[in-house]
Structures are given as C-alpha cells and as structure tokens.
C-alpha cells in the first residue's frame, strides 16, 4: 500500500521510520518532509495547511492511507476535507480536534464530565482577566486558548507577572489569534507524565508512558519550548496511577467526546500532573507528541499500519498494543538561542554513525538538504534517541550519541531524564 504522512518535524520522521517497518507498505510520501525523512519517503513540496492540494495529490497517487502528524492541519479540518473526497485518513475530524484546538473547550468538557483537572476560569476580554487576577492565589497559570506551538502557557509567580502575561497574550497577541481567549487556572504541583493513546471513537488503547522537558535550559529554567527531550517509560507512572487514570480519565474522555457528538478517532495525548490529590489532566493533544513519539514509537512492537486502520474502522478492541520491556531517551539538539533568535544553515556532521548502530536513532526536526550536505534549518534540529535495558542505560547511551553529532551553535540540555535518579 501507499502511505502519505503530513508534517515536517521529528515526530513525522519517527512516523515515517515506523511506517517503513511495515511489510504492508510499498511506498511512502511525506509532505513537506525534511532531509532525514527523505531516507524513508519521497518528500513532496506541499505545505501541511494546503488541504486541497494535498487531497488532490493523494487522489492522483492513489494513496491508500494518509497519516496526519501535525496539530494545525488537524484543528483546521484536514480530515474532513480528505473524507469528503473519499480518501482514507488517520486523525480526528475538526469537531474532535477541538480537544487540542481550544483549551477553554477542553476545560469545560472536563468540568462537565467530572474529569480531574485544575480549577480554572475562561476569559474573552483582558479587562475581565485582569480583574480576576486581583483576587487570585499565586503562583497561577495563564494559557492562550488556541494552538501556540507548545509555548502558549505562562506560569506566573506574582500579580505583576500575571498582569504582564495577560498583556502579552491578549493585548499584544504574542501568540496571534490563539490569545483571543485565555484560560487562567490554578498552579498544580507534582510530577508531569505524558500518556499517548490510540482511539477509534469508542475504544481507547494507551501506549507506554513518557515525560517531556519543556524548558529551554537545565534545571527546568528558561523559556517554554516545543520540547527539549523526553524519556519512556516514566518511573512515576505506577500501576496505581494507571488504574486511576483508566477509571476516571482515559475512557471518560473518549465517552465525553462521543456524548458531545464529537467522536474522536486518532491519537489522544494526555498530559497529566501527578498531584498530591491524585492524577489530573494538564492538557490534551490530538496527535503524537514531539518529541514523545521519538521514544514511544521505537519501543512499540505492533505494526503501526494495523493500529491506524483499526482506529479508522472502529475495531481497535481487536488490537493488543505491545511495547518492548526496555527504555528510551531522546535528547533534542537545538540551535543556540532557541526559542527566540538563532542562526541556521550550518552543516551537520556525524549523522552516518547512526546507520551503523542498533538501538540508536537520529530523528530530523529542522534540517534541509543542500549541495554542501544536510544543514540546520530550525530551532529544534535533531532528536537523538537511544534505547537501553533501563532508563539509566538509555540516558547514558543517548548522551553518548549526542557527541557523535556536530554543527555550529549546537545546544542541548544536559539533564534530560535526570529525574530518573530520584525515582
């Protein structure tokens, strides 16, 4: 069969790698793709938001299955466009992708169906938000309602910080139209855990757990980014936590979406906070996480094509998800200065080392092929992933592999997975 993958980052590279392992697949296309994805797929120069052009391409090439990696096209309704044209596509429809597309919607859904989450209020005007803050307890969390590349969340320790945050999000429109509405919620403490899941509209099957590191610098300092690294599984995601989440969060979310007339088919990413009062939902995403996909997919034993098909056909209950009994760690190599200002266009050396090593992977996030070779083309450049018998071994392997790669202004955190030592 022929498969089209939509996106251009590390997550889509991991998806292409996973799809390429399937014996059912004869040809992979990726739009628009990147230099690393080109190893597995024919890259097509069509943007992820060009729905009509993508659907036309899928028809022309007789694509059997399209997998949408990115949030923007899902929230924008690409699945609806493909389905209207009789094309088979994996991902939630627009009315279900709102689970990620609007934080206000997802918070209201959780309140209505009593799914554990932080206390919150939604605001459509900066004046109302500022007035609310006068009586609020600190620290407090401000969230732009819409998509903001994983950066639209501000943790504010003082009233002054929060007032500046409201101005930044709602008045200065730092995150564009994503800040037309805003959620203000209580600050939760505890361990963060990510759990990805496959959903077919009624059945949910969870994958192995992971933990992301969002801040740019060591010790969770610096600005929020799209993610600087991750590890899987999380030692903090215990059997007791899993049982609680299955009972009160996972199936409850799938049932709530169905009840609202928004059946969800695709990936639900549960961002959880393990608070002293028990697990609570921090956020939902409607697709694979990035870089979570880079540690979860290498550990998955199943043929990803079988699982995607089952989600579309409503037969997910027939699938038994299986993961290797090991661990994986991903360290993101970024351009120094990310997420603010950074230079790109630097030649990357050392990529060939990964072709010789089993259990080591380099997933391209922001790269471009040139006559000089593969060069940096973004803030997050590469995701270096390694497996190991346990998390400590995987972490040591990942940081060893980081030394194989060299490019000017290379930057990474040195403490990805350090929390493992405290488990």
Buried (B, 14 or more C-beta within 10 A) or exposed (E): BBBBBBBBBBBBBBBBBBBBEBEEBEBBBBBBBBBBBBEBBBBBEBBBEBBEBBBEBBEEBEBBBBBBBBBBBBBBBBBBBBBEBEBBBBBBBBBBBBBBBBBBBBBBBBEEBEBBBBEBBBBEEBEBBBEBBEEBEEBBBBBBBBBBBBBBBBBBEEBEBBBBBBBBBBEEEBBEEBBBBBBBBBBBEBBBBBBBBBBBBBBBBBBBBBBBBBBBBBEEEBEBBBBBBBBBBBBBBEEEBBEBBEEBBBBBBBBBBBEBEBBBBBBBBBBBBBBEEBBBBBBBBBBBBBBBBBBBBBBBEBBBBEBBBBBBEEEBEEBEBEBEEBBBBBBBBBBEEBBEEBEBEBEBEBBEBBEEBEBBBBBBBBBBBEEEEBBBBBBBBBBBBBBBEEBBBBBBBBBEBBEBBEBEBBBBBEBBBBBBEEE
